[in-house]
Amino acid sequence: MTRISTKDFRNLPIEKWNVTTFREYLKHEHEERYNIPYVTRSYAMEGRMLKAFIAEHKPEATKRFIDVCFADYKPTREYPGLNFAFMYSYMRSRLLPRVLEEIRRKGAHLSRNMEQIIVSTEEIIDYL
């Protein structure tokens, strides 16, 4: 079995995403949405921000946060693009609570469904 590169965000499972994967995802999404190259002031600083964010909120929430930021951002002539440092510094306090609540509700819904699915053999026999 071949190992999937951490740069290949399309084929790598979300739970295995790291800073490199998120950088590639940010570059791809930015170029798709704005048709300009992804630019950041400091890749080292942005890498530290990404690493801390992933450690605190897990890759699924990090990806969802990035997607919500891209959807929310309206480019201007002065600021035609978006980078993770801007998302982290200026959009986090407004958008992250919404993302975390959405993920929590999804998890609660799945756990409720699992409780409904679990039926013992004795219960089935008693029912019949």
N, CA, C and O of each residue as an XYZ file, in Angstrom:
512
protein
N       0.837     -1.176      0.000
C       0.000      0.000      0.000
C       0.888      1.247      0.000
O       1.833      1.346      0.783
N       0.579      2.185     -0.874
C       1.371      3.407     -0.964
C       0.914      4.419      0.081
O      -0.269      4.538      0.401
N       1.877      5.121      0.583
C       1.585      6.133      1.591
C       1.090      7.401      0.898
O       1.659      7.823     -0.109
N       0.043      8.002      1.429
C      -0.514      9.227      0.861
C       0.287     10.416      1.383
O       0.520     10.537      2.585
N       0.699     11.279      0.484
C       1.461     12.475      0.855
C       0.606     13.398      1.718
O      -0.602     13.508      1.511
N       1.234     14.056      2.679
C       0.484     14.993      3.521
C       0.051     16.232      2.742
O      -0.784     16.997      3.223
N       0.600     16.440      1.558
C       0.171     17.559      0.719
C      -1.094     17.238     -0.073
O      -1.731     18.137     -0.621
N      -1.453     15.964     -0.133
C      -2.597     15.525     -0.933
C      -3.878     15.584     -0.102
O      -4.356     14.558      0.383
N      -4.428     16.776      0.061
C      -5.603     16.941      0.912
C      -6.850     16.267      0.353
O      -7.782     15.976      1.103
N      -6.880     16.017     -0.942
C      -8.058     15.372     -1.534
C      -8.178     13.900     -1.139
O      -9.288     13.380     -1.028
N      -7.050     13.225     -0.925
C      -7.069     11.789     -0.639
C      -6.706     11.428      0.796
O      -6.934     10.294      1.218
N      -6.155     12.354      1.541
C      -5.749     12.086      2.918
C      -6.962     12.235      3.836
O      -7.662     13.246      3.764
N      -7.226     11.248      4.700
C      -8.355     11.376      5.639
C      -8.177     12.612      6.525
O      -7.057     12.938      6.918
N      -9.262     13.287      6.835
C      -9.201     14.551      7.574
C      -8.503     14.406      8.917
O      -7.831     15.341      9.352
N      -8.636     13.281      9.581
C      -8.002     13.111     10.898
C      -6.476     13.056     10.808
O      -5.798     13.179     11.828
N      -5.925     12.871      9.601
C      -4.470     12.828      9.419
C      -3.903     14.142      8.874
O      -2.703     14.241      8.621
N      -4.756     15.143      8.694
C      -4.285     16.424      8.179
C      -3.369     17.087      9.195
O      -3.597     17.007     10.402
N      -2.322     17.748      8.687
C      -1.405     18.501      9.544
C      -1.197     19.891      8.931
O      -1.925     20.277      8.016
N      -0.225     20.631      9.419
C       0.016     21.995      8.941
C       0.284     22.013      7.438
O      -0.228     22.881      6.730
N       1.073     21.075      6.948
C       1.386     21.010      5.517
C       0.120     20.803      4.694
O      -0.064     21.453      3.665
N      -0.744     19.911      5.135
C      -1.993     19.636      4.429
C      -2.866     20.883      4.395
O      -3.417     21.239      3.354
N      -2.988     21.543      5.542
C      -3.816     22.747      5.591
C      -3.243     23.872      4.734
O      -4.001     24.636      4.138
N      -1.935     23.984      4.664
C      -1.338     25.007      3.789
C      -1.699     24.746      2.336
O      -2.053     25.673      1.607
N      -1.615     23.497      1.910
C      -1.982     23.153      0.529
C      -3.465     23.412      0.287
O      -3.848     23.910     -0.771
N      -4.295     23.075      1.263
C      -5.734     23.308      1.142
C      -6.026     24.810      1.033
O      -6.824     25.233      0.197
N      -5.375     25.607      1.883
C      -5.557     27.061      1.831
C      -5.139     27.622      0.475
O      -5.849     28.449     -0.097
N      -3.991     27.180     -0.045
C      -3.526     27.642     -1.361
C      -4.545     27.301     -2.443
O      -4.903     28.143     -3.266
N      -5.005     26.053     -2.427
C      -5.953     25.597     -3.446
C      -7.265     26.391     -3.374
O      -7.733     26.914     -4.385
N      -7.849     26.478     -2.183
C      -9.123     27.181     -2.028
C      -8.995     28.657     -2.406
O      -9.884     29.218     -3.046
N      -7.901     29.272     -2.011
C      -7.685     30.693     -2.295
C      -7.614     30.939     -3.799
O      -8.242     31.865     -4.312
N      -6.855     30.113     -4.495
C      -6.730     30.287     -5.942
C      -8.035     29.970     -6.657
O      -8.353     30.598     -7.667
N      -8.800     28.999     -6.145
C     -10.097     28.667     -6.741
C     -11.086     29.825     -6.587
O     -11.789     30.176     -7.534
N     -11.134     30.408     -5.402
C     -12.131     31.437     -5.109
C     -11.756     32.815     -5.652
O     -12.612     33.522     -6.185
N     -10.495     33.200     -5.522
C     -10.101     34.577     -5.821
C      -9.229     34.720     -7.068
O      -8.962     35.842     -7.498
N      -8.785     33.625     -7.651
C      -7.948     33.634     -8.860
C      -6.658     34.438     -8.693
O      -6.162     35.035     -9.649
N      -6.130     34.448     -7.488
C      -4.832     35.067     -7.218
C      -4.051     34.130     -6.304
O      -4.657     33.339     -5.582
N      -2.730     34.199     -6.318
C      -1.943     33.301     -5.469
C      -2.149     33.592     -3.980
O      -2.407     34.728     -3.582
N      -2.030     32.555     -3.183
C      -2.139     32.674     -1.724
C      -0.872     33.320     -1.188
O       0.233     32.890     -1.518
N      -1.024     34.342     -0.369
C       0.123     35.068      0.179
C      -0.069     35.225      1.682
O      -1.164     35.528      2.157
N       1.010     35.014      2.413
C       1.005     35.287      3.845
C       2.268     36.056      4.195
O       3.276     35.957      3.496
N       2.215     36.802      5.248
C       3.374     37.614      5.626
C       4.515     36.744      6.137
O       5.680     37.001      5.835
N       4.181     35.716      6.912
C       5.202     34.849      7.493
C       4.684     33.416      7.559
O       3.751     33.119      8.305
N       5.292     32.534      6.779
C       4.879     31.134      6.813
C       5.172     30.502      8.166
O       4.437     29.617      8.603
N       6.234     30.943      8.835
C       6.570     30.397     10.155
C       5.490     30.752     11.174
O       5.041     29.892     11.932
N       5.076     32.009     11.193
C       4.040     32.443     12.130
C       2.719     31.741     11.823
O       2.025     31.276     12.728
N       2.384     31.673     10.541
C       1.143     31.020     10.153
C       1.175     29.529     10.502
O       0.162     28.967     10.919
N       2.322     28.900     10.334
C       2.464     27.493     10.705
C       2.239     27.271     12.188
O       1.591     26.301     12.580
N       2.767     28.162     13.018
C       2.554     28.050     14.468
C       1.083     28.243     14.820
O       0.545     27.543     15.678
N       0.438     29.196     14.151
C      -0.993     29.426     14.394
C      -1.809     28.197     14.010
O      -2.689     27.766     14.754
N      -1.507     27.640     12.840
C      -2.215     26.441     12.386
C      -1.995     25.278     13.344
O      -2.940     24.578     13.705
N      -0.751     25.074     13.754
C      -0.434     23.963     14.652
C      -1.193     24.096     15.969
O      -1.756     23.117     16.459
N      -1.214     25.280     16.537
C      -1.932     25.509     17.792
C      -3.435     25.310     17.605
O      -4.098     24.733     18.467
N      -3.969     25.784     16.484
C      -5.401     25.661     16.214
C      -5.790     24.195     16.045
O      -6.806     23.757     16.585
N      -4.990     23.438     15.300
C      -5.256     22.007     15.095
C      -5.187     21.265     16.422
O      -6.033     20.415     16.698
N      -4.192     21.576     17.246
C      -4.042     20.903     18.541
C      -5.231     21.189     19.450
O      -5.678     20.308     20.184
N      -5.739     22.398     19.406
C      -6.835     22.770     20.298
C      -8.197     22.297     19.802
O      -9.033     21.871     20.598
N      -8.426     22.369     18.489
C      -9.771     22.132     17.962
C      -9.912     20.916     17.050
O     -11.023     20.620     16.612
N      -8.840     20.211     16.752
C      -8.849     19.024     15.890
C      -8.991     19.420     14.414
O      -9.534     20.481     14.105
N      -8.503     18.569     13.509
C      -8.503     18.897     12.073
C      -9.886     19.148     11.469
O     -10.031     20.029     10.621
N     -10.904     18.390     11.890
C     -12.234     18.576     11.309
C     -12.752     19.994     11.576
O     -13.272     20.647     10.671
N     -12.611     20.464     12.808
C     -13.064     21.818     13.155
C     -12.209     22.873     12.455
O     -12.718     23.921     12.058
N     -10.926     22.601     12.304
C     -10.037     23.547     11.626
C     -10.459     23.719     10.172
O     -10.546     24.844      9.679
N     -10.721     22.614      9.485
C     -11.147     22.688      8.082
C     -12.491     23.406      7.969
O     -12.683     24.244      7.088
N     -13.406     23.075      8.856
C     -14.725     23.711      8.825
C     -14.602     25.221      9.071
O     -15.281     26.021      8.427
N     -13.732     25.595     10.006
C     -13.498     27.015     10.297
C     -12.954     27.733      9.058
O     -13.412     28.825      8.724
N     -11.994     27.130      8.387
C     -11.420     27.728      7.174
C     -12.498     27.884      6.102
O     -12.580     28.925      5.451
N     -13.326     26.851      5.917
C     -14.394     26.920      4.918
C     -15.385     28.043      5.232
O     -15.805     28.777      4.338
N     -15.754     28.169      6.507
C     -16.693     29.221      6.914
C     -16.070     30.602      6.709
O     -16.756     31.531      6.282
N     -14.790     30.742      7.005
C     -14.104     32.026      6.791
C     -14.089     32.398      5.313
O     -14.360     33.546      4.959
N     -13.775     31.439      4.451
C     -13.780     31.718      3.012
C     -15.180     32.116      2.546
O     -15.328     33.031      1.736
N     -16.201     31.435      3.052
C     -17.570     31.750      2.651
C     -17.996     33.134      3.143
O     -18.759     33.824      2.467
N     -17.511     33.539      4.304
C     -17.914     34.803      4.918
C     -17.167     36.010      4.345
O     -17.712     37.114      4.316
N     -15.942     35.814      3.896
C     -15.084     36.930      3.490
C     -15.506     37.512      2.146
O     -15.729     36.785      1.177
N     -15.608     38.837      2.110
C     -15.901     39.546      0.866
C     -14.651     40.327      0.465
O     -14.271     41.274      1.154
N     -14.006     39.943     -0.639
C     -12.777     40.632     -1.058
C     -13.030     42.106     -1.374
O     -14.107     42.487     -1.832
N     -12.020     42.913     -1.119
C     -12.077     44.333     -1.462
C     -10.895     44.649     -2.372
O     -10.012     43.812     -2.565
N     -10.880     45.846     -2.925
C      -9.765     46.229     -3.790
C      -8.464     46.256     -2.986
O      -7.412     45.847     -3.478
N      -8.548     46.736     -1.760
C      -7.359     46.829     -0.916
C      -6.911     45.463     -0.394
O      -5.714     45.200     -0.276
N      -7.880     44.594     -0.082
C      -7.581     43.252      0.440
C      -8.296     42.204     -0.418
O      -9.360     41.715     -0.039
N      -7.719     41.861     -1.563
C      -8.397     40.941     -2.481
C      -8.341     39.478     -2.059
O      -9.048     38.648     -2.630
N      -7.515     39.150     -1.073
C      -7.367     37.761     -0.652
C      -7.482     37.607      0.847
O      -7.723     38.565      1.581
N      -7.305     36.385      1.274
C      -7.482     36.013      2.673
C      -6.396     35.016      3.031
O      -6.031     34.184      2.201
N      -5.872     35.080      4.248
C      -4.926     34.058      4.688
C      -5.269     33.618      6.103
O      -6.088     34.248      6.773
N      -4.641     32.535      6.558
C      -5.007     31.979      7.853
C      -4.685     32.931      8.998
O      -5.408     32.952      9.995
N      -3.632     33.710      8.882
C      -3.305     34.665      9.946
C      -4.450     35.663     10.139
O      -4.780     36.013     11.272
N      -5.054     36.120      9.047
C      -6.200     37.025      9.137
C      -7.400     36.296      9.739
O      -8.090     36.836     10.603
N      -7.643     35.074      9.281
C      -8.757     34.288      9.826
C      -8.607     34.130     11.336
O      -9.544     34.362     12.100
N      -7.408     33.731     11.744
C      -7.122     33.463     13.154
C      -7.239     34.735     13.993
O      -7.787     34.702     15.094
N      -6.733     35.837     13.486
C      -6.696     37.077     14.263
C      -8.024     37.825     14.289
O      -8.413     38.354     15.330
N      -8.719     37.876     13.162
C      -9.878     38.757     13.066
C     -11.220     38.058     12.877
O     -12.260     38.679     13.100
N     -11.234     36.811     12.483
C     -12.503     36.135     12.225
C     -12.819     35.060     13.265
O     -13.961     34.611     13.370
N     -11.830     34.659     14.017
C     -11.980     33.552     14.965
C     -13.052     33.832     16.018
O     -13.901     32.977     16.269
N     -13.028     34.998     16.629
C     -13.967     35.275     17.720
C     -15.415     35.310     17.240
O     -16.327     35.032     18.019
N     -15.636     35.639     15.995
C     -16.994     35.725     15.461
C     -17.485     34.409     14.872
O     -18.656     34.062     15.026
N     -16.597     33.668     14.193
C     -17.042     32.489     13.451
C     -16.776     31.157     14.151
O     -17.529     30.202     13.958
N     -15.730     31.078     14.952
C     -15.387     29.799     15.582
C     -16.484     29.266     16.504
O     -16.752     28.065     16.463
N     -17.138     30.093     17.339
C     -18.210     29.543     18.180
C     -19.321     28.879     17.363
O     -19.862     27.849     17.767
N     -19.653     29.465     16.226
C     -20.681     28.882     15.360
C     -20.233     27.514     14.829
O     -21.022     26.569     14.799
N     -18.978     27.415     14.416
C     -18.432     26.158     13.891
C     -18.419     25.085     14.978
O     -18.830     23.950     14.735
N     -17.952     25.438     16.169
C     -17.884     24.461     17.263
C     -19.271     23.996     17.683
O     -19.459     22.819     17.993
N     -20.247     24.902     17.697
C     -21.623     24.524     18.039
C     -22.198     23.583     16.983
O     -22.890     22.621     17.316
N     -21.915     23.859     15.725
C     -22.379     23.000     14.631
C     -21.799     21.586     14.769
O     -22.512     20.598     14.591
N     -20.520     21.498     15.082
C     -19.869     20.195     15.251
C     -20.416     19.479     16.481
O     -20.622     18.265     16.453
N     -20.654     20.229     17.567
C     -21.212     19.631     18.784
C     -22.608     19.067     18.513
O     -22.921     17.954     18.937
N     -23.448     19.831     17.808
C     -24.792     19.352     17.484
C     -24.743     18.107     16.608
O     -25.516     17.168     16.800
N     -23.827     18.110     15.646
C     -23.676     16.944     14.768
C     -23.261     15.721     15.579
O     -23.785     14.629     15.360
N     -22.326     15.892     16.511
C     -21.889     14.796     17.373
C     -22.996     14.309     18.285
O     -23.134     13.104     18.500
N     -23.796     15.234     18.831
C     -24.913     14.855     19.701
C     -25.969     14.102     18.904
O     -26.549     13.133     19.393
N     -26.216     14.546     17.681
C     -27.196     13.874     16.826
C     -26.744     12.446     16.514
O     -27.547     11.514     16.559
N     -25.456     12.277     16.198
C     -24.934     10.940     15.900
C     -24.990     10.045     17.125
O     -25.320      8.865     17.006
N     -24.673     10.580     18.307
C     -24.707      9.749     19.513
C     -26.143      9.375     19.859
O     -26.389      8.275     20.353
N     -27.101     10.278     19.606
C     -28.506      9.949     19.836
C     -28.949      8.828     18.905
O     -29.672      7.922     19.317
N     -28.515      8.891     17.652
C     -28.865      7.841     16.699
C     -28.259      6.506     17.108
O     -28.900      5.466     16.952
N     -27.036      6.517     17.629
C     -26.395      5.275     18.063
C     -27.150      4.667     19.235
O     -27.257      3.444     19.325
N     -27.679      5.499     20.142
C     -28.447      4.987     21.266
C     -29.713      4.305     20.775
O     -30.133      3.301     21.350
N     -30.318      4.820     19.742
C     -31.541      4.241     19.212
C     -31.270      2.942     18.465
O     -32.135      2.068     18.421
N     -30.103      2.801     17.885
C     -29.785      1.631     17.079
C     -29.455      0.420     17.942
O     -29.749     -0.708     17.546
N     -28.856      0.622     19.101
C     -28.419     -0.486     19.945
C     -29.637     -1.184     20.555
O     -30.353     -0.613     21.377
N     -29.850     -2.431     20.133
C     -30.951     -3.244     20.641
C     -30.381     -4.617     20.957
O     -29.683     -5.214     20.138
N     -30.682     -5.109     22.144
C     -30.139     -6.411     22.528
C     -30.943     -7.540     21.893
O     -32.082     -7.349     21.465
N     -30.336     -8.703     21.842
C     -30.987     -9.883     21.278
C     -32.215    -10.258     22.095
O     -33.241    -10.643     21.535
N     -32.113    -10.147     23.435
C     -33.264    -10.478     24.290
C     -34.454     -9.574     23.986
O     -35.597    -10.031     23.983
N     -34.188     -8.288     23.728
C     -35.271     -7.362     23.409
C     -35.959     -7.757     22.106
O     -37.178     -7.642     21.985
N     -35.188     -8.215     21.144
C     -35.768     -8.649     19.868
C     -36.608     -9.898     20.077
O     -37.712     -9.998     19.542
N     -36.095    -10.859     20.856
C     -36.830    -12.104     21.127
C     -38.108    -11.794     21.891
O     -39.162    -12.346     21.577
N     -38.031    -10.915     22.896
C     -39.222    -10.536     23.662
C     -40.252     -9.863     22.765
O     -41.454    -10.069     22.930
N     -39.788     -9.068     21.826
C     -40.690     -8.367     20.930
C     -41.438     -9.355     20.039
O     -42.629     -9.186     19.775
N     -40.729    -10.388     19.576
C     -41.341    -11.366     18.678
C     -42.221    -12.289     19.474
O     -42.837    -13.194     18.910
